[in-house]
């Protein structure tokens, strides 16, 4: 038994304040009763000493020992000190461990005993001082010495269960010594914690006497959500970006040479693959935590029989949290913005700007103050609530945003990719390719890429370290059984990479995740703000580390392509929706009609369509900015067919040329699907014909890379994917529909299929692209004659502009959205807890991205044996 310090003798102390605020129970407590109040509270809370210790560590600028995690239970967290410290010391500092001998056991036990004796002497000396209650400096010094004793205990690498129990008893003894310290010093801790509680979830701004603020504070008190499974630390991690690790430090593990170091490298590979396998196969954190805990206990049980297993048991993590810490995975390496939940507004705020103090000294959540117009009813502030109150499992009430916008820096993401071995060589590969002038094989053959070889007389793409980006935005439903929640995602890819690498998961940049609103936002300018800031910096040039230049090199970047489906492209690039009179984003053809009676998209005399130009677009936008009311702006937008987009803040961005019409949505999910439904509605494909159609499809033998269509096409065609509609159009349809459709209808469809076959291939020529353009125009005229002007869709008009996109960006394979659509499906497969979905999705993506970046710096031993398994997992993505 360790000797416990005697109880302190109370002595009268003068207080400058009559009461002190207790941050634990949120009450004002009299100074004379605070010691007893603290003692009673600590008896009810098992983690009270840890809270006080963490505060003391923060005051002393000592690194806090991570014992808590949002991913671990209380039982798991008890072992995180040992596991995390051991892993970090063994892997990152190459600590050698000799064989488990009796001499080493005695040495460890002796170290623990000496530390306990030192702590006892410190406590004895402190309590022997008659005036210790009045000497705050002595109290602080004593607390600091006891904290140092705890740190020494944490540095000891225990091996056996007896040593582990001995160290645990020693920690409990020093904890008791800390808890016996008087109230004088604890007053400082409570004041520090009160300040921390205010700054953890938002910094308080200046108080206001406005009645509206007091009303907002009282209104939000009446609506408090209960989050019984969430604590304050977990909420803090959700809302505040961690300091994290620099991207170049995430994975730079030491190379292994000796036998012991080689074994450590193999363990690093094991932990890496475990986390990589979890991310690639969408294993829930609860499941992987259970597996890690079982492996840890299993290695402990068999460690007595084998030295290497004993070493493995010493360094193996006890939880998923400890595993991430060991590999230095910072999954919170992104920014969070509070988003106004009004779909018309969607203004962004920093969390600290959303909390105020009213005249009574009460904290309250501010409302949206965005007022986009100077006159009219929209000159007033939006007024929607930005934060809500939640009741956590510890009984505390905290503010949390209604909606969160997650943004990851483009510059940091680019640096992570360029730190991988071989990426820079792949980005320069296009400079050494040879292709004929009238052929299109990739984006490098388009006019946009050629125009940006130089810009304003300075080298850009043809120079060193000039990079071009393609941006995509889309919405998807994260839950299979809920259709009322839709989340937006913004991706980017490096156009410098060859097409076979460009759209791979490891080279994809997830820039941001838009929160689920009541409906899709009317514009994207607020969400584009952080993106524009990064793109402006890249255009001017930033210094980042690359694999070939570890000390840093100046790089430049530009957004040269925006690809999305029709609704998203119009919001992103500054055009009206397809139901407007000027519903085309490539020309100014006016479509008569209205939403109620239907729009008329007929008319395929292409040479009569006025073209859009960037100069006119900018001129109209400048006029729109001068409109002082929403009505005046809407009238001008409808009149001229243009709309403001934040992308125009980029000096080089051409809204007309830099956006493409996606062939996947246009040709296959649009025209092919619409035409098939038209045949069914006109009963051209009845039950008998559908049976014949299905039999003919079954007779066709295709290669395995094409794939077969689902059976019973009459019942399943509505659920065809884009790839299945492509296969139907290009492979199956002409043979299956022969002599089933009337001749005129079959001839019309034949025109469309031939046009698609001309351009839907990796390598095309100018003559093929021009022929397809003529055929699409012919198909539109035939469709209009057969089914009427009201049956013509906007996709049939847009197909006539695909030739312009090919001229600007080359082959369709270089910019269509099949890969982005697939990643939306993968994102929806991620397991979440239905709370802060956007944050959880971003964390999962950042974790996997960090693992991809790690591969270059993993230990060399084991690479040849383990790389095939990593490739097998990544193939799923």
N, C-alpha and C positions, 0 to 999 in steps of 0.2 A: 504493500500500500504506500502510495505517495503521501508525503506530509502536506496537509492542506493548510493554507494561511489562516491565521486567526481573524476573527471578525473585526472590521475597522471600528474604531471608537469615534462616535459622532462628536462634532464640536460645532459651536455656532459660527456661521459664516454669513457675512453681509451680502445681500443680493441687491443688484441694481434694478432688478425687475421683480414685480410681485408674482408673476406667473410665467410659465414657459409653455410653448406649443409642443405637444407630443405628436410627432409625425406618424406614429403607429396607429393610435386610436383616434387621431384627428380632433383632439380636445385640448383646451387650455387647462393646465394643471398648476396648482400653487407650488411655488418653489419648496416650501417646507414639507410638502407631501410627495414630491416628485420621486424620491428614492423608493418609497414604499410602492408608489404607483408603477414605477419601472419594474420593480421586483415581481409584482403580481402579473404584470403583462408578460414578462419574460418566462414566467412559469407556464403560461398558457401557450407560448409560441416556441416550437422546437428549434426554429432557425434564428432566434433573436440574436444570439451571439454572432452568427455569421453576418447579419445585417450591420451590427456595430463594428465588426472587424473590417468589413469592406469599406465602411465609411472612414475608419482609421487609416486603412491602406491608401485611400484616395487623398486623405489629408497629408500623409507622409510621402506621397508620390511613389508608393511601392506598388508593383504590379499585383493585381488581385488574382488569387488562385481561383480558377473557374471551377465551381462546384455545382453550378446549376445549368440547366439546359432546357429549352422548350421541347426537346425531343426525348428527354429521359425522365424516368420516374425517380422518386426520392431515393429508392434503394440503389438505382444505377448511379446517381450523382455522388453517393458516398465513396465510390471507387474512382471517380474522375480525376481527383488530385493525383493519386498514384499513377494511373494509366497515362494521363496526358503529360505529366512531367517526365515519366520514364520514357515514353515514346519520343518526346522532343529531345531529351538528353541523349538517348541511345542513337536515334537516327540522325539528328541534326548536329550532334557534337562528337560522334564516334566514340562513345564511352565503352571501354572494354569491361567485360565481366569475367572474372576468373571462375574456376570451378567452385561449386558450392561446398566449401570445406567447413569444418568445425571452427577453425581459426577465424574465418570470415564472419560466421555467425556471432562469435563472441565480440568481434569488432563492432558489428552493427548494434548489438545490444548495449555495448559499452557507450557508444555514441548517444543512444537514446537516453541512457541513464544520466550521462553528463549534462545533456540539455535540460532534463527535468530538474536536476540539482541546481543548475544555473537559474532556472525560472523560479524555483523555491527560494533561493537566496535573494533574488531580485524582489520578490514579494515580501519576504521577511524584512529586508532592509527598508522597504517602503513603509510597511505598517509599524515599524519601530520608531518612526519619526512622529513626534508629538503633534506637530503642526501640519501633517500631511494634507488635511482637508482644505487648508487655506492656501497651499502652494500648488497652483495649477501647473507651473512649469515642471515641478517634480512629478506630478501626475502624468503629464504628457510624456516625460522622459521614460517613466516606468512602463507606460503603455507601449512606447516604441521598442523598448528592450524585449518585452514579452512577444511583440509581433516578430522580432528578429528570431526569437527562439522557435516560433512556429515555422518560419521560413526554413530554418535549419532542419527541422523535422521533415519538412516536405522534400528537402534535398537528399534525404537518406533513401536509398533504393533497397527496400526490404524484399526478402526472398520467400521466407516461410510464413505459414499462417501465424505461428507464435510471434514472430517479429512484427507482423502486421497488427496483431492484437495489442502488442506492447506499444507500438507507436500510436495506436488509436487511444489507448489509455493515457498516454502522455499528452496527446492533443486535448483530451477532455480535462486533464488537470490544469493545463495552461489556460484553457477557456474559463475555468472556474476562477483562476487568478485574475483574469481580465474582468470578469463580472463582479468581483469584490471591490473594484476601484470605485471611489466615491462619485457623487453626483456632479461635482464641479466640472469634471472633464466631460461627463456625459451630456451636460448642457450644451457644450460645443458640438458634440456629435449630433444631438437632436436638431440644433440650428442648421448644421450642415445638411442633414437629411431633409429638413424642411425645404431648404434651398434646392436640393437635388430633385425633390418631388415636383417642385415647380418647373424646373428646367428639363426634366426627363420627357415630359409630354407637351412641351411648348413653353417658351419664355413669356413671362407676363409683360405686357406692354403698359404704357402709361394709363392711369385710371381716368375715367371720363364721367361727367355728371349728366350726360345725356339720358333722358328718360327712355329712349329706345333701347339703350344698352341694358338698363335694369330690366326692361320687359323681356329682352332676349334671354337674360339669365334666368328669369323666373319661368319662361316658357320651356326652356330645355330641361329644367328640373323635373317637369311633369312627365317626361318621357325618357326613362332609363332602361336600357337593355341589360339583361343579365347574361354574363359570360362566365358561367361557373367553372369552365375548364381552362381559363386563362388567368395568369398572374401578371403582376406589374412588369417583371423582367421580360416576359414573352411579348407583352404589348409594346414595351420600349424597343425591342429588337424589330418589331413589325414597322414601327413608325420612324425610327431614327437610323440613318445609315451609319454603320460601324466604321471605325478608322480603317480596319481591314489591312490587308497586305498589299504592297505594291505588286503590280502584275508581274514584274520581273522576278519577284521573290517567291511567288506562289509555289513554284515547283523545282527550284534549283537545289536538288538534293546532292549530297556529296557522293563522289564516285567511290566504289568499294574495291579494296585490294586484298587485304588479308582474309583468312578463313572466317574469322568472327565477323568482320565487316561484310564479307560476302553473304553470310547468313542474314545479317541485318538488311541487306539489299533485297534479298528474296522475300523477307517479311514485308518490306515496302511494296514490292510488286503484289503480294497477296492482298494487302489492304487497298491498294489502288484498284485492283480488279474487282474486289468486293463492292466498292462504291461505284465503279463504272458499270458493273453488271446491274446494280440496283437502279441506276438512272436510265440505262438503256431499255430495261424491261419493265419500268414503271412499278417497281416493288414499293409497297407502302413503307413509311418510316417505322411503323409499329412492327411490321414483319421483319425488316432488316435489323431492327434493334433486338428483337428476340433471338435472331440468329447469332448476332455478335455476342450477346450475353451468354448464349449456350456455348459458343466456341471458347470464350474466355474461361468459363467454368470447366469445360472439358480439358483445356490445356493445363489448368491448375491441377486437376485430379491426376493426370498422368505425368506431371512434371517431375515427380520423385524418381521415376524410372529412367529418365534420360536427360542429359545435361542440355542438349539443344532445345528440347521441349520446355525445360525449366526457363531457359532464356526467352523462348517465345512467350511463355506465360507471363513473364515479367514485363514485356514491352507491348503485348497485345492490348488494344483498347477495350474498355468495358462497355462502350455505348457508341451509337452513331455520332453523337456530339464529339466524343473523344477521338473518333476516327477522323472526322473532318479537321479537328485541331491538329492532329498529328501530321496530316498531309497539307496543312496550311490552306485549306479550302475556305475562302471567304465568300459565302453564298449571299451576303448582304452588300455586295459591291455594286450598288445602284442607288439612285436617288428616288425619294418619294415626294410627291406633291399632293397637297390637298386640292381636290377638284370640286368645283361647284356642281351639284347634282342636276342643275337645270340644263337640259340638252341644248337649249338655245344659247346659253352663256358659256359653260364649261371653263370658266376662268381658273387659273392655277395660282395656288398660294403656298408659301412655306408654312410649316406647322406652327412655328413660333409666332407667325403673324396672325393666327386665327384665334388667339386667346387674349381676352382683355380683362380688366378689373373695373367694376362699377363703383359708384360713389360709396357703397357700403363696404367696399373692400372684398367683395365676392368675385371669384373668377367666373367668367361666362364665355360661351362660344360666340364668336363674331359671325355675322351674316355676310354674304357676298356683297362687296361694295362696287362691283364692276358696273359702270354706266357707259355703254358704247356710243351713245349719241348725245349731242348737245341740246337738242330740242325734241319735242314730242313726248309721248308717255314713256318712251324708253330712255329718256334722259335721267330717270331715277335709277337708283342702284337696284341690282337684281334682287337682293334681299333673301335669297335662299340660305338655309342653315348649312354651315360647313362641317360642323362637328356634332357628335352626339355623346351622351354620357353612357358609360357601361359600368356595370357592377361586376367586379372581378371575384375570383374565388377566395381571396384573402379579405373580402369585405370592403375594399377600397373602391372609390368611384373615380374614374378617370375619363378624360376626353379622348375620343378617337374619331377620325374623319368618316363622314358618310361615304365618300368615294376617294380612292387613291389612284394616282397616275404614277406608274413606275417607269423610270427612264434610266437607261444605262449609257454611259458616255460612248460616243462613236470613236473618240480618240483612244480611250482605254481598250476598247474591243479590238481596234485595228492594231494596236501595239501587241496585244496578246497573240493575234494571228501571225504577225510578222516576227515574233520571237520563236516561231516553230522552224525547225530545220527544213530547208528546201522550199519554203513558201516564196521567198523573194525570187528564186530562180524560176519558179512556175509563173510568177507575175511578169517576168521578162520574156517568157517563151514566145509571146505573140510577135516580138520584134524580129524573130528569126524564121517566121513562117513565110511561105511563098504561095500566092494564089493569083489567078488571073483577074484582070480588072473587072470583067463583067460577070463575076461569080460571087456568091454570098455563102459563106460557111459559118460565120460568127459575127459578133458585134464589131469586130475589128475591120470588117469589110464595109460597114455602113458609113454614111457621110458624117454622122456626129463624131465618131471616133477620129476620122480624118481631120475634121475641123479643129479638134482639140489637141492635135499633135503640138501645136503652138497656140498661144492665146496672147493677143496684143503684143506680138513680137517676141514673147518669151517662151522658152520650151516648157511644155507641161507633160503630156503623156510620153513623148518620145525621149524626154530627159530621164534622169535618175529619180526614182522615188516619187513618181506622179501616179496617183491612183484615182480610179473612177468608180462610182457607186451606182447601183441600181436599187431603188426603193419600192417596196410593196406594202400595201395596207389592206387588211381584210378583217372581217368579223366572223367569229365562230361561236357555237354554243358549247360550253364546257361540260354540260350535263346531258346525258342521253334522254332523260325523261322530263326535262324541263326545256320548253321552247321560248320562255319569256326572258331568259338571261342570255345576253350576247356580249362577248368581250372582243375588243379590237386589238390587233397586234400590228406592229410596224417592223418589218424585216429589212435588212440590207444585205447585198452581196457585193463582192469585189469583181468588177467586170474585167480586171486585168487577168484573173485566173482563167485557165482553159475551161471550156464548157463542161468537160467531164469532171472537173473539180469545183467549179463555181457554185453549184447548187447542193453540194454535200453538206450534211449537217454540221460537221466540224468547222466549215468555212462560212457558216451562216451567222449574221449578226442580228440578234434580237434587240432592237433599239428601244422599244417601249411597249407597254401594255396599257391599253385604254380601259377605264373602268366600265362596268355594265351600268348603263343608264336606262331610264324608262323607255327611251327610243334612241336610235342612233343620232349623234349630234348633227346639227345643221351645217356646221363647218368644223375644220380641224386646225384652225390657226393657233388656238391656245396650246394644243398638244404639239404643234410644230415648233413652238418657241425654243425649247432647249435644243432641238435638232438643228435649227438654223444657227444658233450660237456656236455649236461645234463645227458645223460646215463652214462658217465664216473663218473660224480659226484655221481649219485645214486648208482653206483656199489661200490664206496668207502665209501658211507654213508653220508647222509645229515640230519641235524636236522630240523624238521618241526613240526608244531602244528597238533594235531589230536583231535578228540572229547574226547577221553579218556585221552589224555595227552595235556591239553591246554598250558602247559609251554614248550612244545617241547619234541621230542623224536627222537633218531637216527633211520632212516629207510634206507633200501637198496632196489635197484631195478635192474632188468635185462631184456633185450629184448630177449625173448625165442622163438618167432614165428613171421615169416613174411609171410603174406597171401595176394595174389593179383592174378589178371588174368595173363596169360602167358607173354604178352609183358611187363607189369609193373614188374612182378616178376623177369624177366631176368635183367632189368635195376637196380632193387633194390638190388638183391642178388649177382650180379657179374657173369652172364652167358651170352652166346651169344644168339641171337634171334632164334626162332624156325625154321627159314629158313637157318640156318647155317648147316655145315656138322655135328658138334656136337650140335645138336639142342635140346637135352634133358638135363634137369638140374639135373636129378637123376642118369643117367648112361652115359657112353662114347660110346654108340652105334653110329657108323658113318652112316649118311644118304647120299646116293649118289644122284647126280643130282645138279641142280642149279635153281636159281629163274626164269630164262627165260624158261627153258624146264620143270620145275617142279621138286619138290623133291620127293624122293622115301622113304616113311616112313614104308614100308612093312617089314615083318620079325618079327615073334612073338615067336622066340625061346629064351625065357627070360633068360635062364641059360647061354646063350652065350654073354649076355650084360655085358661089363666091368663096374664095379661100380665106382662112384666118391668117393673120400675121402677128408676129410678136410686137411690132411697133404700134399697131392699132390696139392690141391688148393692153399695153402699158399706158397708152393715152387714155383709154376708157377707165382703167383702174385709177389713174390720178383724178379723174372726174368723180368716180365713186367715193374716193376718200374725202372729197369736199362736201358730200351730202351730209346734212346735219340731222336728218330724221330717218327712221327706218323705212317709212313709206316712200320717201324720196329715193332712197337707195334701191329699194325693191323695184320701183318703177324704172329706174335707170338700168338696172340689171336685166329686166325683162325686155327693155327696148333695144339694148345693144348686144345682149347675149354673153356677157362676161361677168366674172365675179372675182373678188379679191382673194388671193392666197398668199400666205406668208412665204412661200417659196420664191416669190418675186423679189424678196429682200436680198436674194443672192444675185450678185451683179451679172453673172454669166447665164442665169437660168432663163430658158425660152419655154414658156408654158405650152406653146402650140407644138413645137418640135419634140420636146423632151418627154412627152407622154406617149405611150403606145396603146393600141387596141389589142387586148389579149386574145389570141386565137382560140385558146381553150374555151373561154366563156362565149366568145362570139360565134365560132363555127359549130362547136359540138354541144355545149350546154345551151346554146341559143338557137341557132337555125335548125340543126338536125333534130333536136328534141321538139321544137315548135312544129316542124313539118310533119313529124310522125304523129303528134297529137292531132294535127289537122286532118290527116288521113282517117284517123279513127273517128273523129267527130263527124266527118262526111260519110262514114260507113264504107269507105273504100277498102278498109281492112276489117272485115267481119270475122266472126268466130271461125268459119271454115278456112278463110284465107290465112288467119293467124296460125292455124294448125299446120297448114302447108308451109308457111313461113318458118315455123319452128323446126319442122322436119328438114328443110333445106339447110338451115343453119347447122343442124347436127351432122349433115353430110360433109361439111367443109372441114378439111384437115389443115390446121394452122400450126405454126411453130410455137414452142412453149413460151417464148418471150411475148407473144401477142396475147394469148389467153382467150378463153371461150366466154361467150355471153351466158348469163344466168338462164336456167330453164324456165319454161312457161313465160315467154316474153310478153304475152298479153297482160299478165298480172304483175310483172316485175319491171316493165320498162320505166315506170315512174321513179324507180330507185336506182337507175343506172348511174354509175359514176362517169366523170368526164372521160376517163380512159376507155370505158366500155362504149360510150357514144362515139368516140374516135374509131374504135375497132369496127363498130357497126357501120359507120359511114364509109371508111376506107376499104374494109375487107369483105364484109358480109352482104351489104345492102343490095348491090347491083345484081348479084346472082339470086338472092332470096326473093327480090321483088319482081323479077322477070316474069311477065305474063300474069302477074297478080294485079298490079296497078294498071289503070287505063294507059294507053300509049302516050297521050299528051302529058299526063302526070309523071310517068316514068321518064320521059324525055327531059322534063324540067329537073327532076332529081338527078338524072345522069349528068346534066350540065354542072350542078353543084359538086357532085362527087369528083368529076374530072378536075374542076378548079382546085379542090382541096388536095388531090393527089399531086398536082403540079408544085405546090408550095410546102406541103407538110412532109418535109424530109430534111435531113441535116445539111445537105449541100444543094443549092439551087443556082440557076443562072438567071441573068436579067431577062432573057426571052421567056423563060418559064414563069417568072413573076409577072411579067406583062401579060402573058396569055391568061394566067389565072385572074388578073384584074379584069380583063375583057369578059371572061366567063362569069364572074360574079355579077357584073352589070347585066349580062344576058339572063342569068338566073333570076335576078330581081324583076326584070321585065316579064319573064314567063310566069313567075309566081303571081305577079299583079294581075295578069290576064286571066289566069286560072281561078284564083281565089278572091279577087277583088282588092281594091286599094286599102280597105280597112283591115285586111289580113296581113298586110306588110308590117314587119316589125322593125324597130330601130337597128337591130343587129344586121338585118339585110342591107340597110344603108351603110352601116359602119364597115361591113365586109368589103365594100368598094374602096375603103381607105387603107386596107392592109398593104397594098403595094407601096404606099408612101412610108409605112412603118418599116417595110423590108429595105427600102432605099436608105433609110436613116440608120437602121440597126442590124441589117443582114438577115440571116436565116431565122425563121420563127423559133427554132430550137434554142436560140440564144436569149430569148426574152419572154417565152410563154410561162404560165404560172402553175404548171403541174407540180413542181417541187414545193412551192409555197403552200398550195392547197393541201399537199400531203403533210406538211409540218403543222398545219392547223389541226388535222386529225390526230397527230401525235400529241399536240398540246392538250387536246381534250381527253387524252388517256391518262394524264397525270392525276394521281390521287390527291385530293384536297379535303379539308374539313369544312368546306362551305363558308368559311370566314376569311375575309381578305384574300379572295381567290387570286387576284392579280399578283399579290406579293408572293404567294406560294408558287405560282407558275414561273415567275421571274427567278426565284431562288433555284428552282429545279433546272432551269436553262443555264443559269450562271454556274451552278455546280458542274454540270456536264461540260460546259465550255472550259472551265478551269482544268478539268481532267484531260480534255484534249490538249490543252496547252502544256500539261505536265509531261506528256510522253517524251518530249525531247530531252528532258532533264532527269528521267528515271535512271536508276542504276543500270549499268550496261550488262551486268551478269543477269541472265534470264531473258534478255530481250528476244533472242531467236526462238526460245521455247514458248514464251507467253504472248508475243505479238499476234499470232494467229487467233488466239482466243479473244483478244481485244478487238481485232478486226471482225470476228464473228458477231460480237455484241453490237458493234457500231453499224454493221450492215442493216440492222433493224431500223436504224435512223436514216 
